[in-house]
């Protein structure tokens, strides 16, 4: 973890570290005076005047020797009084200042009043406060312990509701007493753990009043690691990806910092972009169990049938998805899922297999050269030849037993649909041997382009679409592109 203590130190400047040499100097001075007296009568020593000096320590570190501790105390009092004008807190010196008195002979006394006053000036002021301590270092200061504890509670409630936390207590009690908890319902969640990744606690302590935050500010600092947003002004040639790379951000994080921006957004020179690197000071780890009902996809079995044509299928048994109940254990860190694992599952409804019969009989696409009558009975109402001054290109078949129209030979459908050439709905079959047959004026069509049809396959129903005076089939035969008389190939 970053050294939050360095960032949030309560002192305005570092104090000098001193060894306890003041006391040693004073003892040496006293011993020297006694030795110098030699064989002098004790009464002579009594006549020498002794002076009290004070060794000053700031937070246990030696700061210097002074004759007048009141001047130091006065300086401290002045600093506290001046600072008190700006704060409602009860203030005191920003460090522990202690004095150790010692009597020395007044000969060659060396004091350091100015040095001590300078160090005292750097001490500042402090007040009774509460700190949030993260992994042994104070990260945030608040006015009271109540506020510090409230901030930590608010932090937790961002990721787990009070109801969930109450449920967690019930879960812990059941675990301890080895009681069986009621099963979870569909989509129901249950907290099993809520903790911090770091060691976090609130403690009473002294703090520089400048560093004391409101609850709102403290929560923001814990969440983001900073109270100030860093802005970047767009320069010539900048794009979002380049800006993100400049500030060690990936593009998704940059977009999250700038609501409204998209990956393809164009930024303008002079525009400000938020590039704050957010690093939460603490991380709430939440573990929960959630129960879900999920489908079990049914299997599909295909049974081949050589009596059915290839491409034809029929469903022997409809498939149906099954259902299973799955309990997942989800781990989240500050609301972001970091782990998701299924810890138990139970089949609630078995799936039903789908069984499909699939034809394997090959459909011949090449005609054998012999044509079958394309209608179900009927008679020839018109033959090939000129009629009403216009060439009639095929034969017309009318009054059939049923209106079913069949392929005259094996082949592949090359045309199927309504046309604007007078034929109405028509089908053309290429028999892959130089022959083509045409079926016109159909009422409906049962085949599609590209489909292979064997001889006798139903291709549509007789009708009267296009230029037609009644229900009939118009049938044409072509050989290598040349019109043929159908009666050379079919007969009733």
C-alpha positions as CSV (number, residue, x, y, z in Angstrom):
1,X,0.0,0.0,0.0
2,X,1.1,3.5,-0.7
3,X,2.6,5.4,2.2
4,X,-0.5,7.4,3.1
5,X,1.3,8.7,6.2
6,X,3.8,10.6,4.0
7,X,0.9,12.1,2.1
8,X,-1.1,13.1,5.1
9,X,1.5,13.9,7.8
10,X,0.1,16.0,10.5
11,X,3.2,18.2,10.8
12,X,3.9,21.1,8.5
13,X,7.7,20.3,8.5
14,X,10.1,17.6,9.6
15,X,11.8,18.2,12.9
16,X,15.5,17.7,13.5
17,X,16.6,14.5,15.1
18,X,19.0,15.2,18.0
19,X,20.9,12.9,20.2
20,X,20.7,13.4,23.9
21,X,24.0,15.3,23.9
22,X,22.7,18.2,25.9
23,X,22.6,16.3,29.1
24,X,26.1,14.8,28.5
25,X,27.5,18.3,27.8
26,X,26.0,19.6,31.0
27,X,27.4,16.8,33.1
28,X,30.9,17.2,31.5
29,X,30.7,21.0,32.3
30,X,29.9,20.3,36.0
31,X,32.7,17.7,36.4
32,X,35.2,20.1,34.8
33,X,34.3,22.8,37.3
34,X,34.8,20.5,40.2
35,X,38.2,19.3,39.0
36,X,39.3,22.9,38.4
37,X,38.6,23.7,42.0
38,X,41.3,21.1,43.1
39,X,41.9,21.3,46.8
40,X,39.7,24.4,47.2
41,X,37.7,24.3,50.4
42,X,34.0,23.4,50.0
43,X,33.0,26.8,51.1
44,X,34.6,28.3,48.0
45,X,32.4,26.1,45.8
46,X,29.3,27.2,47.7
47,X,30.2,30.8,46.9
48,X,29.9,30.0,43.1
49,X,26.4,30.9,41.6
50,X,24.6,28.0,40.0
51,X,22.1,28.5,37.1
52,X,19.2,26.3,35.9
53,X,19.2,25.4,32.2
54,X,16.5,23.5,30.4
55,X,17.0,20.7,27.8
56,X,14.1,20.9,25.3
57,X,12.8,17.8,23.6
58,X,10.2,17.8,20.8
59,X,8.4,14.4,20.5
60,X,11.4,12.9,22.3
61,X,14.0,14.4,20.0
62,X,16.6,16.8,21.5
63,X,16.0,20.4,20.2
64,X,18.4,22.5,22.2
65,X,19.2,24.1,25.6
66,X,17.5,27.3,26.9
67,X,17.7,29.4,30.0
68,X,14.1,30.5,29.9
69,X,11.5,27.9,29.2
70,X,8.8,30.4,29.6
71,X,9.8,32.0,26.3
72,X,9.3,28.7,24.6
73,X,6.0,28.1,26.3
74,X,4.9,31.6,25.3
75,X,5.8,31.0,21.7
76,X,3.8,27.8,21.7
77,X,0.8,29.5,23.4
78,X,0.9,32.3,20.8
79,X,0.9,29.8,17.9
80,X,-2.1,27.9,19.4
81,X,-4.0,31.2,20.1
82,X,-3.5,32.4,16.6
83,X,-4.6,29.1,15.1
84,X,-7.6,29.0,17.4
85,X,-9.0,32.0,15.4
86,X,-9.5,29.7,12.4
87,X,-10.9,26.6,14.0
88,X,-13.7,25.6,16.4
89,X,-11.7,22.7,17.7
90,X,-9.9,22.9,21.0
91,X,-6.2,23.2,19.9
92,X,-2.9,22.4,21.5
93,X,0.7,22.2,20.3
94,X,1.2,20.0,17.4
95,X,3.9,17.9,19.2
96,X,4.8,16.9,22.7
97,X,7.3,19.5,24.1
98,X,9.1,18.5,27.3
99,X,11.8,20.3,29.4
100,X,14.5,18.6,31.6
101,X,16.0,21.1,34.1
102,X,19.6,20.9,35.3
103,X,21.7,23.2,37.5
104,X,25.1,24.2,36.1
105,X,27.7,26.7,37.0
106,X,27.1,30.0,35.2
107,X,30.6,29.9,33.6
108,X,30.6,29.4,29.9
109,X,26.9,28.4,29.6
110,X,26.0,27.8,26.0
111,X,22.3,28.1,25.1
112,X,20.3,27.6,21.8
113,X,17.1,29.7,22.2
114,X,16.9,30.9,18.6
115,X,17.4,27.3,17.3
116,X,14.7,26.0,19.6
117,X,12.3,28.8,18.7
118,X,12.7,27.9,15.0
119,X,11.9,24.3,15.6
120,X,8.9,25.1,17.8
121,X,7.6,27.4,15.1
122,X,7.5,24.3,12.8
123,X,5.5,22.3,15.3
124,X,2.1,23.8,14.4
125,X,-1.0,22.8,16.3
126,X,-3.2,19.8,16.8
127,X,-6.5,18.7,18.2
128,X,-8.1,15.6,19.6
129,X,-9.5,13.7,16.6
130,X,-10.0,10.2,15.2
131,X,-8.1,8.5,12.4
132,X,-8.9,5.7,10.0
133,X,-5.8,3.5,10.1
134,X,-5.0,1.3,7.1
135,X,-2.4,-1.4,7.5
136,X,-0.8,0.5,10.4
137,X,-0.8,3.9,8.7
138,X,-3.2,6.7,9.3
139,X,-5.0,7.6,6.0
140,X,-7.9,9.8,7.0
141,X,-8.7,12.1,9.9
142,X,-12.1,13.0,11.2
143,X,-13.3,15.0,14.1
144,X,-14.7,12.2,16.3
145,X,-14.6,8.4,16.6
146,X,-18.3,8.4,15.9
147,X,-17.7,10.0,12.5
148,X,-14.8,7.7,11.7
149,X,-16.9,4.6,12.5
150,X,-19.8,6.0,10.5
151,X,-17.5,6.5,7.4
152,X,-16.4,2.9,7.6
153,X,-20.0,1.7,7.9
154,X,-21.0,3.9,4.9
155,X,-18.1,2.4,2.9
156,X,-19.4,-1.1,3.6
157,X,-23.0,-0.2,2.8
158,X,-21.9,0.8,-0.7
159,X,-21.5,-2.9,-1.4
160,X,-23.8,-4.7,1.0
161,X,-27.2,-3.5,2.3
162,X,-28.1,-3.5,6.0
163,X,-30.5,-6.4,5.3
164,X,-27.7,-8.4,3.7
165,X,-25.4,-7.6,6.7
166,X,-28.1,-8.7,9.1
167,X,-28.5,-11.9,7.0
168,X,-24.7,-12.4,7.3
169,X,-24.9,-12.4,11.1
170,X,-27.7,-15.0,10.9
171,X,-25.5,-17.1,8.5
172,X,-22.5,-16.9,10.9
173,X,-24.7,-18.0,13.9
174,X,-26.0,-20.9,11.9
175,X,-22.5,-22.0,10.9
176,X,-21.3,-21.8,14.5
177,X,-24.3,-23.8,15.8
178,X,-24.2,-26.2,12.8
179,X,-27.8,-25.4,12.0
180,X,-29.2,-26.0,8.6
181,X,-30.2,-22.8,6.8
182,X,-33.4,-22.7,4.6
183,X,-32.6,-23.3,0.9
184,X,-32.3,-20.3,-1.3
185,X,-35.2,-19.5,-3.6
186,X,-34.7,-18.7,-7.4
187,X,-32.3,-15.7,-7.8
188,X,-32.1,-15.2,-4.0
189,X,-28.7,-14.1,-2.6
190,X,-27.1,-14.7,0.8
191,X,-24.0,-13.0,2.1
192,X,-21.4,-15.4,3.5
193,X,-18.5,-13.0,4.2
194,X,-17.9,-9.3,4.3
195,X,-14.4,-8.0,5.1
196,X,-11.7,-5.6,4.1
197,X,-8.6,-6.8,2.1
198,X,-6.6,-4.5,4.3
199,X,-6.4,-4.2,8.1
200,X,-8.7,-1.2,8.8
201,X,-9.6,0.4,12.2
202,X,-10.6,3.7,13.7
203,X,-8.4,5.1,16.5
204,X,-8.5,8.2,18.7
205,X,-5.4,10.4,18.0
206,X,-4.2,14.0,17.7
207,X,-4.3,15.6,14.2
208,X,-3.5,18.8,12.4
209,X,-6.9,20.5,12.1
210,X,-6.1,21.2,8.4
211,X,-6.3,17.5,7.7
212,X,-9.6,16.8,9.4
213,X,-12.2,15.9,6.7
214,X,-16.0,15.8,6.7
215,X,-17.7,12.3,6.5
216,X,-18.5,13.0,2.8
217,X,-14.9,14.0,2.0
218,X,-13.5,11.0,3.9
219,X,-15.7,8.5,2.1
220,X,-14.7,10.0,-1.3
221,X,-11.0,9.8,-0.3
222,X,-11.4,6.1,0.7
223,X,-13.2,5.4,-2.6
224,X,-10.9,7.3,-5.0
225,X,-7.6,7.8,-3.2
226,X,-7.8,11.5,-4.0
227,X,-10.1,14.5,-3.5
228,X,-9.0,16.4,-6.6
229,X,-9.6,15.5,-10.2
230,X,-6.7,15.7,-12.6
231,X,-7.6,17.4,-15.9
232,X,-5.8,17.2,-19.2
233,X,-6.2,19.8,-22.0
234,X,-6.4,18.3,-25.4
235,X,-3.5,19.1,-27.8
236,X,-3.3,19.0,-31.5
237,X,-3.2,15.4,-32.8
238,X,-4.7,13.9,-29.6
239,X,-7.2,11.1,-29.7
240,X,-8.7,9.2,-26.8
241,X,-6.5,6.2,-27.1
242,X,-3.4,8.4,-27.1
243,X,-4.6,10.4,-24.1
244,X,-5.3,7.2,-22.2
245,X,-1.8,5.9,-22.9
246,X,-0.2,9.2,-21.8
247,X,-1.7,8.8,-18.4
248,X,-1.3,5.1,-17.9
249,X,-5.0,4.4,-18.3
250,X,-6.7,1.9,-20.5
251,X,-9.4,3.3,-22.8
252,X,-12.3,1.8,-20.9
253,X,-11.2,3.5,-17.6
254,X,-10.8,6.8,-19.5
255,X,-14.3,6.5,-20.8
256,X,-15.7,5.7,-17.4
257,X,-14.0,8.9,-16.0
258,X,-15.7,10.9,-18.7
259,X,-19.4,10.1,-18.9
260,X,-20.9,10.8,-22.4
261,X,-17.7,9.9,-24.2
262,X,-17.6,6.9,-26.5
263,X,-14.7,5.0,-28.0
264,X,-15.2,6.8,-31.3
265,X,-15.8,10.3,-29.8
266,X,-13.7,13.1,-31.4
267,X,-12.0,15.4,-28.9
268,X,-11.3,19.0,-29.8
269,X,-8.1,21.0,-29.1
270,X,-8.5,22.9,-25.8
271,X,-11.1,20.4,-24.4
272,X,-10.6,19.2,-20.9
273,X,-10.5,15.4,-20.2
274,X,-10.6,13.8,-16.8
275,X,-7.5,11.7,-16.4
276,X,-7.6,11.0,-12.7
277,X,-6.1,7.7,-11.8
278,X,-8.4,6.3,-9.2
279,X,-6.9,4.0,-6.6
280,X,-9.2,3.1,-3.7
281,X,-7.5,3.1,-0.3
282,X,-9.4,0.1,0.9
283,X,-11.3,-2.7,-0.7
284,X,-14.4,-4.4,0.5
285,X,-14.5,-8.1,-0.2
286,X,-18.0,-9.5,-0.4
287,X,-18.7,-13.2,-0.8
288,X,-22.2,-14.3,-1.5
289,X,-24.2,-17.3,-2.6
290,X,-26.9,-17.0,-5.3
291,X,-29.3,-19.7,-6.4
292,X,-30.4,-19.8,-10.1
293,X,-32.5,-22.1,-12.2
294,X,-30.9,-22.8,-15.5
295,X,-32.0,-24.8,-18.5
296,X,-30.3,-28.1,-19.6
297,X,-30.3,-28.1,-23.3
298,X,-31.9,-31.2,-24.8
299,X,-29.8,-33.5,-27.0
300,X,-30.7,-34.2,-30.6
301,X,-30.6,-37.8,-32.0
302,X,-30.7,-38.3,-35.8
303,X,-31.9,-41.7,-37.1
304,X,-31.2,-42.3,-40.8
305,X,-33.9,-43.9,-42.9
306,X,-33.0,-45.2,-46.4
307,X,-36.7,-45.2,-47.4
308,X,-36.9,-41.5,-47.2
309,X,-35.4,-39.1,-49.7
310,X,-32.2,-37.4,-48.8
311,X,-33.0,-33.9,-47.5
312,X,-36.4,-35.0,-46.1
313,X,-36.7,-35.1,-42.3
314,X,-39.5,-35.8,-39.8
315,X,-39.5,-35.4,-36.0
316,X,-40.3,-38.6,-34.2
317,X,-40.0,-37.1,-30.7
318,X,-40.1,-33.4,-29.8
319,X,-37.1,-32.3,-27.7
320,X,-37.6,-30.4,-24.4
321,X,-35.1,-28.6,-22.3
322,X,-34.5,-29.7,-18.7
323,X,-34.0,-27.6,-15.6
324,X,-31.3,-27.6,-13.0
325,X,-30.8,-25.6,-9.8
326,X,-27.3,-24.2,-9.4
327,X,-25.8,-22.4,-6.4
328,X,-22.9,-20.0,-7.3
329,X,-20.3,-18.5,-4.9
330,X,-19.5,-15.0,-6.1
331,X,-16.6,-12.9,-4.8
332,X,-16.7,-9.2,-5.4
333,X,-14.1,-6.5,-4.6
334,X,-15.5,-3.0,-4.3
335,X,-18.6,-4.2,-6.2
336,X,-16.7,-5.7,-9.1
337,X,-17.0,-9.5,-9.5
338,X,-13.6,-11.2,-9.4
339,X,-14.6,-14.8,-9.0
340,X,-17.7,-16.9,-9.8
341,X,-17.8,-20.6,-9.2
342,X,-20.6,-23.1,-9.1
343,X,-20.5,-24.9,-5.7
344,X,-23.5,-27.2,-6.1
345,X,-26.1,-28.2,-8.7
346,X,-29.2,-30.5,-8.8
347,X,-31.2,-31.6,-11.8
348,X,-34.8,-30.6,-11.2
349,X,-36.3,-31.7,-14.5
350,X,-34.6,-34.1,-17.0
351,X,-34.4,-33.0,-20.6
352,X,-36.2,-34.9,-23.3
353,X,-34.2,-35.9,-26.3
354,X,-35.3,-34.8,-29.7
355,X,-35.4,-37.7,-32.2
356,X,-35.3,-36.8,-35.9
357,X,-35.7,-39.2,-38.8
358,X,-33.4,-38.3,-41.7
359,X,-33.8,-39.6,-45.2
360,X,-30.7,-41.0,-47.0
361,X,-32.3,-42.1,-50.3
362,X,-30.5,-40.2,-53.0
363,X,-32.8,-38.2,-55.3
364,X,-31.7,-38.5,-58.9
365,X,-31.3,-35.1,-60.5
366,X,-30.7,-36.4,-64.1
367,X,-33.7,-37.5,-66.1
368,X,-33.8,-40.9,-67.7
369,X,-35.3,-39.5,-71.0
370,X,-38.8,-40.9,-70.6
371,X,-41.5,-38.5,-69.6
372,X,-44.5,-39.2,-67.4
373,X,-47.9,-37.5,-67.9
374,X,-47.6,-34.4,-65.7
375,X,-51.3,-34.2,-64.6
376,X,-53.6,-36.5,-62.7
377,X,-55.6,-37.6,-65.7
378,X,-57.4,-35.0,-67.9
379,X,-57.5,-34.5,-71.6
380,X,-55.6,-32.4,-74.2
381,X,-57.7,-29.3,-74.8
382,X,-55.1,-27.6,-77.1
383,X,-52.0,-28.8,-79.0
384,X,-48.8,-27.3,-80.2
385,X,-49.3,-25.0,-83.2
386,X,-50.7,-21.7,-84.4
387,X,-53.8,-20.6,-82.7
388,X,-55.7,-17.3,-83.2
389,X,-52.7,-16.1,-85.3
390,X,-50.2,-16.8,-82.6
391,X,-47.9,-19.8,-81.9
392,X,-49.1,-22.0,-79.1
393,X,-45.8,-23.5,-77.7
394,X,-47.1,-26.5,-75.9
395,X,-50.1,-28.5,-75.0
396,X,-52.9,-27.7,-72.6
397,X,-54.3,-30.3,-70.2
398,X,-57.7,-29.7,-68.7
399,X,-60.4,-31.5,-66.6
400,X,-58.0,-33.7,-64.5
401,X,-59.1,-36.1,-61.7
402,X,-57.3,-33.9,-59.3
403,X,-55.3,-30.7,-59.7
404,X,-51.9,-32.1,-58.6
405,X,-49.1,-31.4,-61.1
406,X,-46.0,-33.6,-61.1
407,X,-42.5,-33.5,-62.5
408,X,-42.4,-35.3,-65.9
409,X,-38.9,-36.6,-65.2
410,X,-36.0,-36.4,-62.7
411,X,-34.3,-33.0,-62.6
412,X,-33.5,-29.7,-60.8
413,X,-35.9,-26.7,-60.5
414,X,-34.4,-23.7,-62.2
415,X,-37.4,-21.4,-62.1
416,X,-40.4,-21.2,-59.7
417,X,-42.7,-18.3,-59.2
418,X,-45.0,-15.7,-60.8
419,X,-43.8,-14.2,-64.1
420,X,-45.0,-11.3,-66.2
421,X,-44.9,-13.1,-69.5
422,X,-48.4,-14.4,-69.5
423,X,-47.5,-17.8,-68.0
424,X,-48.7,-16.8,-64.5
425,X,-47.2,-19.0,-61.9
426,X,-44.8,-21.4,-63.6
427,X,-42.1,-24.0,-62.9
428,X,-39.2,-24.9,-65.2
429,X,-37.3,-28.2,-64.6
430,X,-33.8,-28.9,-66.1
431,X,-33.5,-32.6,-66.5
432,X,-29.7,-32.4,-66.8
433,X,-29.7,-34.4,-70.0
434,X,-30.5,-31.6,-72.6
435,X,-34.2,-31.5,-71.8
436,X,-36.3,-28.9,-70.0
437,X,-40.0,-28.9,-69.2
438,X,-42.2,-26.0,-68.4
439,X,-45.4,-26.0,-66.3
440,X,-47.6,-22.9,-66.4
441,X,-50.8,-21.2,-65.1
442,X,-50.3,-22.9,-61.7
443,X,-52.5,-21.9,-58.8
444,X,-49.7,-22.7,-56.3
445,X,-46.1,-23.9,-56.3
446,X,-44.6,-26.5,-53.9
447,X,-41.0,-26.5,-55.0
448,X,-38.2,-23.9,-55.0
449,X,-35.2,-23.0,-57.2
450,X,-32.3,-25.4,-56.7
451,X,-34.4,-28.2,-55.4
452,X,-33.8,-31.7,-56.9
453,X,-37.1,-33.5,-57.8
454,X,-37.6,-37.1,-58.9
455,X,-40.1,-38.1,-61.6
456,X,-43.6,-37.9,-60.2
457,X,-42.9,-35.4,-57.4
458,X,-45.7,-33.0,-56.8
459,X,-44.5,-29.5,-57.9
460,X,-47.7,-27.5,-57.6
461,X,-51.5,-27.3,-58.2
462,X,-53.3,-26.7,-61.5
463,X,-54.8,-23.2,-61.8
464,X,-55.6,-20.3,-64.1
465,X,-53.0,-17.6,-63.4
466,X,-51.5,-15.4,-66.1
467,X,-53.2,-15.2,-69.5
468,X,-55.6,-18.1,-69.1
469,X,-59.3,-18.6,-69.9
470,X,-59.8,-21.4,-67.4
471,X,-58.2,-24.0,-65.1
472,X,-55.7,-26.0,-67.0
473,X,-52.0,-26.9,-67.3
474,X,-49.8,-25.5,-70.1
475,X,-46.9,-27.9,-70.7
476,X,-43.9,-27.3,-72.8
477,X,-40.8,-29.5,-73.7
478,X,-37.4,-28.2,-74.9
479,X,-34.4,-30.2,-76.2
480,X,-31.1,-28.4,-76.1
481,X,-33.0,-25.1,-76.1
482,X,-35.3,-25.9,-79.0
483,X,-39.1,-26.2,-78.6
484,X,-40.4,-29.7,-79.0
485,X,-43.9,-31.2,-79.5
486,X,-44.8,-32.6,-76.0
487,X,-46.9,-35.3,-77.7
488,X,-43.7,-36.9,-79.0
489,X,-42.7,-37.5,-75.3
490,X,-46.0,-38.0,-73.4
491,X,-49.3,-39.4,-74.2
492,X,-52.5,-39.8,-72.3
